[in-house]
Structure formats: C-alpha cells, structure tokens
Amino acid sequence: MSNIAISNMTFPNAKNGFVITEIMETTDGKAVSRVVIFKTIDGGKSWKSDKFLDISSDIKGQMVYSIHFKDDKNGWVLASGGLDGPIYTDLFKTVDGGKTWQKSYSHKESGFAKVAFFDDKTGVVLPAFWDLMPKIYRTTDGGNTFDQMVKGTNLHFNAFHFIDAQTGFAYNEKGIVKSTDGGKNWTSVEDIAASYFERLNFFNDKDGIAICYNDSGAILVYSTTDGGDKWKSHKIRYNGYLHKITFIDLNTCFAFSSGADRRIVVRSDDGGKTWMELLFDTSPDGQFNDLFFVDKNTGWMTGDVLLPGAKKNGGMVSFIKKTTDGGATWTETYLNDQTYPYMLSFLDRDNGWYVSTVNDTSMVLNKTSDGGTKWESFLIGNAYDLLEGIQFQDSKNGWMLKAYGAPLSPSFIHRTKDGGKTWELYKTVNKIEKLQFVDKNTVYGGGYSNLIKFMGD
C-alpha cells in the first residue's frame, strides 16, 4: 500500500488501538480516496481494517481527520474540509468499537483537526491553524452539540492582570475587556485599534497601564486612574525600538534600545513621552537581554559584551549591572562560564533570580538574597528547554512554566518550596505564558485564548 497516508491514531489502553488512514485507489478510471480505520486488539502485533468513508475525486479540498477512543467501544472521528473546497466539520461516533458509525454533529466552519473526550459526555475539538482560528469548542452531551469556550469574545490572556480574585483585565481584537466574576464573563471597557498587547498591569486598585502596538508598529500606552472604567492614551516617543518597557508607576518607566553599534538604557518620568539616556554600551559587539526595577531607584539589567582577551564563547562575556540611583550610575559583575542571562525577577531590593545557560548544555537558575552581591546557582534543565517564565511568591515559594512551544501543546507548571534548589511537577495545563498571584492562595495563568485559575497551598 504505497498510496496510504496515516492521519491520526489513538490507544485507549495497552491492547486496543485505532489508526485512521487515507488510501488512494483507482476504480473504473476514477480516483477515489478511501478512509480506512485499522484496529488492533493485541497492542499492535496485528491489525484489521474497515472502510470508513469514500471520497469522490469530484470533492476538491484537503480533509483533515482525527480519531479518538476513550475505551475499546466508544470513539469519535473528526472530518474537516475547506482549505480549497467545501467548508464543513463533521463528527462521527461509534459505540461498538468501530463496526458502525453515525454522524452526530455537523458545523459549517472548517479548520478543526483534533478531537478528544474526557468521559462519555465531555469533549473538545481543536483547530489546526491556531493563529487563523483561535477557538475551542466543547460538548457536554457526547458530541451532539458544541459551544465555543469563552463564547463570542475571542479573548487573549498573554497580557492580563487581576486586581483581586474577582476583578481582572485582558484584551480581545477590539480592545480591553474586564471581568468582575473571576474570569467567567467579560465585557468591553475600551475600544483600541491594536495589533498586539504586550502588557497589562495595575499598581493598585485604581492606577493601571496597558502597553500595545498598532498596525504601523507604534507603541501606545493606555492608562487608567479609576480602576479601569476609563482609559486615556498616548504614543511612546523615542527614536529607536525599545525593549522591556517597565513601568514603576503611571509616569516612571525604564527600557533599553539595542543597535548594531550601541546599546542604551533609557528612563522616562512622563509616561514615555520624553526620555533621558542613562547607560551607553558602545563595545564592538554585544547585547542587552533583560531589565528589572523594583522601584524608581533600584534596578538590574543583564547582557553580553565582547571583551578583548576573553577566550570562551568567542570572546563574549555575560554580565549583570545594578543601579541604586535610578540609573545614573551602575555597578557591573561579570558572569563567568554563563551565557545569555535573562528572565530577571526581584521581589524586593534583596531577593532576586535570573536564568542563564552554562557550557551551552545546562540551564541554571541563579538566586541572590543580598541584592546581587552574591549568587548561587541551581540546575533546572538543559539549555534547549523552552522556559516560559519563573515567578516567586516569596523567597522560598516559586513557580516555573515549561512548554513545547506550539499553541496547543501543554504547559508544565513546576513548583519549588526552597527558593529554587529543587523543583517538582505541580500541574499540566493548556499552554500558558504567565502566572499571577492574586493572593497567597489564588493563582491565575494566561496564554493566547487560554485562562486558568487554581488554588495554591
């Protein structure tokens, strides 16, 4: 069978498995694609096949198939077309191990490529092209009807902020939205023509900012002083591209700009309308990686610089700098045998962390309890792990997000209770990129079109 293409497979247990395939055949000079399901009851040693569906060559357009069995009897197949043909999604169900199939649901929308069920009644269908269709549909009646999760809002949570356990802010394609019931329902509070939101943050229950980009690439700052009911905006004005724009309050913010021949740390005291340049680096090669301030005066930054005479890493040496006077002066510490220090985070002027790699093989977490005078390092993975973030509630309790990278892949939440020395897997969830601790027990996690809430202990 040289003209066979395997679309998807599912094993509900160690013995029973199902594979859905497409087999191209020619019948009476006419090309026909037959969808065939192969079944094994001995863990894959032998397989039997049953024809599932015939597709005439007159139907143009690629079809995507997904199969899911929750046990050896109950299963579902998802067929989705419309890339260059009819637009539809059909869901088929079997209750006899695949001997017979019934269409249980049809939808005039395409792009779905994955089906999964958690029990007899509850399941989801997921899209193939997440950026084009960030939607998840859920059923609670075994696949007879589906409802879109977070219905009708197309919410995004890679930038979000909760003032308390009930009141939070996020965004959608039209602007800023607000929830007053812990994220269950959302209403629009400010229409914004933005293509991307970088950050939403509140400094207290009244004052907050949102940083976003419009279609031309301009950086816009929206600010509120009444708890998010009303917002006003202005453009960030700077001759160059700014990274890591960090607001301490509504007016004071820091950022850095990196160019081919120089790198600069800048500060604004009017919300980004005007800037003063604080720190220059004009070495032949180098980069600034990260920036973090705990108040108007105390901050840190990391980067890499080309040093004459340095023998490792092509002469590139990593560093961390610290200021205690708002960026007017800086002290510098070189980080031997480390590369690409980033993910800076401080709880206060003393307790802080950053991540780096060692020998291009290991990822380490570096911790200080004296503001950066001394650091200790802990191994947290290999250099190629995808780390979304590390956040600490206090000097001992912290949380780490790891992921595979694809929007539909899971995120792995790891937890430490000893400041980062040891970690254990705490929870596996749909992909998120950020955690926020609303209080000692309430934790929100957000990613693109995905918001979770769980209770810490």
N, C-alpha and C positions, 0 to 999 in steps of 0.2 A: 504494500500500500504506500506508494511513493507520494500520492496526492492527498495525504492526510495531514491535518493541522489540529493539534491539541489546543483547545481553548482554555480549559479550566479543569480542576479535579478537586475532589473532596473525600475525606476519610472520616466518617463519624466515629469509628473505633478502629482497633488494630486489625480486624479481619475484613470489614466491609468497606469498599471504596468504589467511587464512581468517577469516570473521566468523560467529559463531553468533547466531541471532535467534529470536524467538518471533513468530509471525504468527497472529492470531485470525481464524478463519473460521467460517462457519455452514454446516453440512451437514445437510440434512433437518430443519431447525429446531433442530439441536443444536449448541451452541458447542463448537468444537474448537480447541485451541491446537497449532499445528504448529511444531515446532522445525526450522528450516531453516538449513543451512550454505551460505554463499556463498563461492565460491573465485575468486581471480584469479591469473593466471599472467603478467600484464603490468604489475605494480606498481600495480594498482587502476584501470586505464583501463577494463577490462571485467570483468564478474562472471558466473559461472554458479552455479546453486543446485541443491542436492539435499536432499530431505526426510530429516531425521534421525530424528524421533520424533513420534508423535501422542499428545497427552494429552487424554483424555476429560474433559469438564466434571464428570464424576462424581468425579474425583480432586480433592479440595479441598486447598488449601495451595499456597503460593508455591514455585516451584522456582528454584534459582539455577544458572546454567550458567557454566562456564569452559572455554575451549578453548586448547590449546597444541600447536603443531607444532615439532618440533626440526629438521625438514627438509621437503622437499616431499612426502614419503611417509608418515612416521611421526608420528602425532598422537594426542592424547587429549582426551576431553571429560568433564567432571565435572558430574554432575547431583545436586543436593542438595535435599531437601524436608524438611518437618516443622515449618514455622513455625506452621501451624494445620491440618496434615494428617498423612499418614504420615511416620514418621521413617526416613530412609534416606539413604545416599550411594552412588551408582553411578558407576563409572569405565568408560568405553568407549575402545577402542583401534582405530586403523586403521593398516594398513601399505601401503595403496595410494592414499594421497592423499585419502581420504575417500569412496571409492566404496563400500566396505563397512566395517561397524563390528561389533566383538564386545565384549560386556561382559566385562571382565577382573577386576572386583573389586566387591564389594558390602559395605556396612557399615551396621549398624543404629544409626547415630548421624548426626545432621544438623548443619548449621551450616557445613559446608565450602563455600568459594566460590572457591578458586583452586587450580589445578594447574600445576605446572612440572616439566620434566625437564631434567637436565643432560647426560645421554647416553642411550643406548638402555635402560639398566637403572635408573639412579638418578634419582629424582624425589621431590617432596613435594606434599602437599595441605595447604592452609592454611584457617583459619576466617574467616568474615565478621565475627563479633562476638567480637573478641579478649577483651574483658573477661568475657564469659559462658563462653567455651571457649578458654582459652589453651593450645592443643595444636597440635603439628605432627606429621604422620605421614609417614614416609619409606619408600620402596620401593627395593630393590636388585635386583629381578627384573623390571623393566619394567612394574610395576603389578599383578602377580598377588597379591602380599601386601604389607601395610604394617605397620610397627611404630611406636609412638609414641616420638618422641625424648625422651630423659631419662625413660625408661619408668616410669610409676607414681608419680612423685614430685611432679609439679606444682610444680617449683622456681621461685623468683623470685630474680633477681640484680640488682635495682635497689639492693639493700643486700647487700654481700658483702665478705669480706676473706680474703686468703690470708696465712698466717704465713710460708710459704715456697712453693716451686714445687709442692709436693705437697699441703700441708695447708691447707684452706680451709673457710670457713663461709658459709652462705647460709640461706635460710628457705623454708618452704612453708606451706600452710594450717594445719599443726599445730604449727609452731614452728621451732626452729633445727636445721639439718642440717649435717653435717660430711663432708668428703671427705679421703681420705688418698692419692689417686692422681691428683692434678692436676685434679679436677673430673669424672672419668669416672663415678664412682659416689658415692652419697651415702647416709648413714644418719642417722636422727633421734637427737639428743642431748638435746633439751629440749622438752617439750610446752608451748606457750604459746598462750593464747587471745587472739590479737591480730588486729586487722583490717588493720593496716598497719605495716611495719617502715621506719623512717626511716634507720637507720644501724647498721652492724656494723663494729667497729673493734678492733684489738688494738694495745696499746702495746709489747708484746714477745711472746715465745713463750708466756707464761703468762697475762698480765693482758689482759682484753678486756671490752668492753661492747656491748650491743645496746639501741637505743632504739626503742620501738614504741608503738602506740596500741591501746587496746582498743575495743570497740564503743560505749562510753559517752564516748569521747574522752579518757579519762585517759591520761597519758604514763607508761609503765612503763620502768624501767631494769633490765636484766638484766646481771649482772657475773659474771666467772669469774676465778679465780686459779690454775687448774690446766690451762691450755691448752684450755679449752672442754669438758671432760668433765662438769663440774658447774657449774650456774648458780644464783644467788640473785637475788631481785628486790625492788624497792621502787618506790613511786609518786613521781613528781615532784610536789612540793607547792609550788604558787605560785598566788596569787590573780590569775589572768590567763593569757592564752595566750602561751606562749614560742616564739620563733623561733630558728633556728640554734643549737640546743643543742650546744655544743662542749666535749667532754671533753679535758682535758690529760693526766689520769691517772684512776685509778678514783674519785678524790674531787673533784678540782678541775674545775669546769666553768663556762662563761660562756654567756649567752644574752641576748636582748633581747625586750622586750614593747612593742608599739605600740598605742596607743589613739587616740581622736579628739582628746583634749586634751593628751596627754603620751606621751612615749616614754622607756623606761628600759632601761639595760644593767644586768644583774644577774650576781652571782657566787655560787657555792656551793662550800664546802670539805668537804661531807659527801655528795657524790654527788647533790645535788638535793633533799635532804630539807628544808634551810633555805637561805634566800637573803639576801644583802645587796645593797642597791641602790647602784649606783656612779655612774651618769651619768643626769641628767634633761634632757629637752628639752621645754619647755612652750610653744614658739612656736605661733602660731595654726594653722599648717598645716605638715605635714612628714611624713617617714617615715624609718625606719632600713631599710637594704637588705641589708647583709651584715656579717659579723663573722668575724674570724680571729685566733687566738692561736697563737704558736709555742712558748710556754712559759707558766709561771704569771704572768709579769710583762709580757711584750711582746705587744701585740696591736693590731689596727687595726679600724676599722669605717667603713662608708660610709652615706650617706643624702642626703636632700634636705630643705631647710628654706625657709620663706617669709621673705625678708629685705625689710624696708622700703626702698624706693628702687631695688630691683633691677628692671631693665627687661625682661629677656629671660625667656622661659618662664613668663610670668605672675607674675614675682617669685620663682619657685622657683630656688634655687641649690643645686648639689650640693656635697658636702664629703667629706673623709676625715679621720678622727681617729686619733690614735695614743696609746697608753699604754705606759709602761715600768715602772710600779709596780703592776701587777695591776689596773688600772682605777681607782685612787684619783684620779689626775689625767690629763687628756688635752690634747694639742695638736691644733689644727684647721687644716686647709688647705682653702680654697675652690677649687673646680674650675671655672674659667671656661669657658663655652661647652660644658660637658658636662652630660649628664643621665643619671639612673639608673645610677650606678656600682655594680657588683655583681661577683660571681664573684671575690672576693678569694682570693688564694693566695700564701703565702710559703714559701720553702724554709728560710729561717733569718731572723735579725734584719735582714739586709741585702737579700736578693734576693726581690722580690715582684712580683705582677701584679694588675691588675683590668681589667674590661671596662666600657665606657661607650658612649654614643651622642653624636654631635656633630651639631648642627643638624637633629636628627630625621631624618637621611638616612644617616649613616655609623656603622658600628660600629668602635670602635678598641680596641686592646689597649694598656694603659699599663704601663710597666715601670720599676722602680726598682732600683738596686744599692747604695743608701745608706740603706735603711730607710724611705724615703718622703720624704726631704728634696727630692729632685729626681726628676722623672718624664719619660720620653719616650714618645711615642705612635706606634702603627703601625696603619694601616688594615687591617682583617681582613674586612670585608664591609659589606653595607648594614644599615640599622637594623632591617630586618624578618627578617633571617636568624634561624633557630632554632638557638641555640647551647646545646648540652648541657653543655659543660664544657671547661676548659683546664687542663692539668696539666703540670708541668715536672719532669724528672728531675734536672736541674742548671741552672746559669744559662744554658746555651745550648740544650739539647735539650728540646723541649716537644711536646705533642700536643694537638690541638683536635678536638672532636666537633661536627659539624653534622648536622642531621636535618630531615626534613619534618614530624615530629610524630606521624604515625599509627603505631600499634604495629607494623604490618607493613611500614612504609617502611624504607629502608636508612639507615644512619648512614655518614657520610663522615669518615674519620679523616685529618686533615691533620697534617703534621709540620714543625717548624722546627728548624734547627740553629744559628741565630744569635740566640737569645733572643727571637724573636717578630717580627723585622723582616720576614722573608719566610717564606712557607708553601708547601708543595706537597702535593697529594693523595697520601696514602700507601696507603690501602686503603678499599674499600667493603664493608661488612659488614651483617648483620642488625642491627636497631636496638638500640643500647646507650646507656646513660646515664652510665657511669662507667668509668674506667680505673684500674688499679692496677699499679704497677711493683714486682714482687716482688724482682727484682734488676736488674742492668744490662741483661740481655737478655730477661727473661721478663716479658710484659705480659698481664694478664687484663682483659677488658672485659665488663661486665654490664649487662643490661637486664631487663625483665619477661619471665621464662621464657626468657632467652637468655644464654648464657655463651660467650665466645670466648677463645682463647689464641693469641698469636702471639709470635714472637721478633723483638725489635728488633735494630738493628745499631749 
